[in-house]
Amino acid sequence: MSQNKLILLVLSLCVFSGLASAKSLRDPTLPGQGYVTASSGGERVESLVLNSIVKSASPHAVINNQIFSVGERVDGARIEYIGKSYVNLSDGRKLKLFQSITER
C-alpha cells in the first residue's frame, strides 16, 4: 500500500471515529421545551410555552411548537387574543415571550 493511501486511510478512520463518539448537542438558540409540573391533585400537567408570534391581518401564535390562531383551543382553553408579545387564554392565563426575543 502506498504511503498516500495509508495516510488517507488513517485520516478517514480518525474522522469517522470522532463523528461516532461526538455527542448530540442541543441548539442553544431553540426555544424552551416546557416543563412538567405536579398539580395539587397529583396529576402531571405540561406547561404551555409561547415559542413565537406572527402578527398579520390574521395573527398566529406558536405554542408548544404548534401553530394556533384566535378562537382555537390549546390545553382546553380558547385563545382569546394574540398580541405583539403575549397571548391571552380564556381561562385567564397569559403566555408571554421571553424579553430577549421581543427586544430590538
Secondary structure, 3 states (H helix, E strand, C coil): CCHHHHHHHHHHHHHHHHHHHCCCCCCCCCCCCCCEEECCCCCEEECCCEEEEECCCCCEEEECCEEEECCCEECCEEEEEECCCEEEECCCCEEECCHHHHCC
